[in-house]
Amino acid sequence: MSITRRIDAAARRSRRLMIDTCTITRSAGEGTFNPVTLGHDATPAPTEIYHGCCLVQVRRSGDTVDIGDQDVTAHLYDVYLPPEATGIGIDDVVTIDESGDEDLRLATLRVVDVTSESMLPARQVTCQRNLG
């Protein structure tokens, strides 16, 4: 069996494990600066990068970080996507649309790392979730 067929078979097996769904978006910025109001006009809607199946797993939980004047518990998650989910970048936002875990539904995660490699059966996206 060729290496390409093995990778394709591994990708099919990985996809069967992707029982959750998510949407990944990227901020479109603050909008145009308005010199009259000295503020930004309406913030443009985020750009959708990916929508579809995924698998969410906890990588590390319970680290306390200081954000401003507040202690926040930061959890790291690995979100696995099909290999054709491309264009994902640092600081993109992953919203878990559906999950078998009720506490994950509608959770918002921030992308902190994305894997890239030649023989990829699933794309691994490492995300952080902050809980007040």
C-alpha positions in Angstrom: 0.0 0.0 0.0 1.4 3.4 -0.9 2.1 6.1 1.7 -0.6 8.3 0.2 -3.2 5.6 0.6 -2.1 5.0 4.2 -2.5 8.7 5.0 -5.9 8.8 3.3 -7.0 5.8 5.4 -5.7 7.5 8.6 -7.5 10.7 7.7 -10.8 8.7 7.3 -10.3 7.0 10.6 -9.5 10.4 12.3 -12.6 12.0 10.7 -14.9 9.3 12.3 -13.7 10.4 15.7 -14.6 14.1 15.0 -17.9 14.0 16.8 -18.1 17.8 17.5 -18.7 20.7 15.2 -17.1 24.1 15.3 -16.7 27.4 13.5 -13.4 29.2 13.2 -13.4 32.9 12.5 -10.9 35.7 12.2 -11.4 39.3 13.4 -11.8 41.8 10.5 -10.3 44.6 12.6 -11.7 47.6 14.4 -13.3 49.2 11.5 -12.4 52.5 9.8 -11.2 55.4 12.0 -13.6 58.3 12.0 -11.7 61.6 12.6 -15.0 63.4 13.5 -15.9 61.1 16.4 -12.2 60.1 17.1 -13.4 56.5 17.2 -13.8 53.6 14.9 -16.9 53.1 12.9 -18.9 49.8 13.2 -16.6 46.8 13.6 -16.8 44.6 10.5 -18.2 41.0 10.9 -15.5 38.4 11.4 -14.4 36.3 8.5 -15.3 32.6 8.6 -12.2 30.4 8.1 -13.7 27.0 8.7 -17.0 25.4 9.7 -17.5 21.6 10.2 -16.5 18.6 12.2 -13.9 18.5 14.9 -12.8 16.7 18.0 -12.0 18.7 21.2 -9.7 17.3 23.8 -8.2 18.9 26.9 -4.5 19.2 26.7 -3.8 20.9 30.1 -6.3 22.4 32.5 -6.2 24.7 35.6 -3.3 27.1 35.1 -3.9 30.4 36.8 -2.8 33.4 34.8 -3.0 37.1 35.6 -4.9 39.1 33.0 -5.1 42.7 34.1 -6.0 42.8 37.7 -7.8 39.5 37.6 -6.7 35.9 38.1 -8.1 33.7 35.4 -8.0 29.9 34.9 -6.6 29.1 31.5 -7.3 25.7 29.9 -5.5 24.4 26.8 -7.4 22.3 24.3 -6.4 20.4 21.2 -9.0 20.8 18.5 -8.6 18.2 15.7 -9.9 19.1 12.2 -9.8 17.4 8.8 -6.5 18.1 7.0 -8.2 20.2 4.4 -9.1 22.8 7.1 -6.4 25.3 6.1 -5.7 29.0 6.6 -6.1 28.9 10.4 -3.9 31.3 12.2 -2.9 32.4 15.7 -5.6 34.4 17.5 -8.4 33.1 15.3 -11.5 32.2 17.4 -12.9 28.7 17.6 -16.5 28.4 18.7 -17.7 24.9 19.6 -21.2 24.7 18.0 -22.1 21.2 19.0 -20.5 18.8 21.4 -21.3 15.7 23.4 -20.1 17.7 26.4 -22.8 20.2 27.3 -20.2 22.5 29.0 -18.3 22.8 25.7 -21.3 23.9 23.6 -20.8 27.5 22.6 -17.4 27.7 24.3 -15.1 30.2 22.7 -11.4 29.3 22.3 -8.5 31.3 21.0 -6.0 29.7 18.7 -2.4 29.6 20.1 -0.8 27.1 17.7 -1.5 25.2 14.5 0.3 22.1 13.1 1.5 21.8 9.6 3.2 18.7 8.2 3.5 16.7 5.0 1.7 13.5 6.1 -1.3 15.0 8.0 -4.2 12.7 8.9 -5.8 15.5 11.0 -4.9 19.1 11.6 -4.2 19.8 15.3 -5.1 23.3 16.5 -4.0 24.2 20.1 -6.4 26.7 21.8 -6.7 28.5 25.1 -10.0 29.0 27.0 -10.0 31.5 29.8 -12.5 31.1 32.6 -13.0 34.0 35.0 
